[in-house]
Amino acid sequence: MAVATLAIVVQRNLFAVVILLGIYSFMMAAVLVALDAVDVAMTEASVGAGVSTVLLLGALYLTKGDELKPLHRPLLPLGVAAATGLVLVYGTLGLPAFSDPSAPIHRHVAPRYISEGPRETGVPNIVTAVLASYRGYDTLGETTVVFTAGAGVIALLRRIRRRKKEGDPQ
Amino acid sequence: MREYLVLRVIAKMMIAFMLLFALYVQFHGDFGPGGGFQAGVISAAAIIFYAVIYGLPAARRVVPEWLVETMVGAGVLLYATVGLAGIVLGGNYLDYFVLDSNPVHGQVRGIFWVEAGVFITVSGVMLKIFYLFAGRRRNEGPET
């Protein structure tokens, strides 16, 4: 994954970058499967590697295939990114160890979902039960976000298209 | 891509299975991995695949523009309506226990409709974005 990330940064040909992003998404999906998060892995593989690759290729068709040389020297952004990364890594040191059963996240509501979820909702997949039932508000919000994103894209792209149509007869 | 016979035949064979897999992910999401979001993306990918191989006009005939735009809004509305149904039947908003006389069946029913709403909106939005991008390409094509 580190190799793919470095290649994405170094590569100037955007077509190669899109394909590398797809490869990166598939590797990310494999990592998520290894972490037993199959639902998330499925989403990552279908959205990250599938649909977004197609959409990026479609966007690429409208633009040029090569990234321009950067106008500024990338030292300051690089420094900011490295500093942020270091702070984040420092922050992870304070988190409980991976798969620590006494971590707060495993002691709050998760045991109730695991023990009561299948009985209360009749749905054996706890992820679905939490997503659609216990956290129904959140999922409603997420669906609204998707709707808003779609509405935004419609508003942006359709206006351009209509203007083109009006411009054609002139 | 209309001249590539192998692609056309393979695509025709695969799209049926992709749609079937999307339905499996949708309705089997209660038991295995998956759910409305993943199924919506997969079904949209099947239609996008069709559009890539057979051209955008053919895909627009299969899934017309008005249907996609209706789907974008209808999914959220369906989701919100499930929530309102909970209020009407005497519970809280998005309370599924009251949707059936048996609370567990009510939960299953509520989750089913909510997932259906997610599926409709997600696949509608994905398709709409693709149509818009691809449509721009087509409109710009003759000019350049």
Interface residues (C-beta under 8 A of the other chain):
Chain A: V38 D39 A41 M42 T43 S46 V47 G50 V51 V54 L55 G58 A59 Y61 L62 R119 E120 T121 G122 V123 P124 N125 V127 T128 A129 L131 A132 S133 G136 Y137 T139 L140 E142 T143 T144 V146 F147 A149 G150 A151 V153 I154 L157 R158 I160 R161 K164 K165
Chain B: V25 G29 D30 F31 G32 P33 G34 G35 F37 Q38 V41 I42 A44 A45 I48 V52 E69 V72 G73 G75 V76 Y79 A80 G83 L94 Y96 P103 V104 H105 Q107 V108 G110 I111 V114 E115 G117 V118 T121 V122 G124 V125 M126 K128 I129 F130 L132 F133 A134 G135 R136 R137 N139 E140
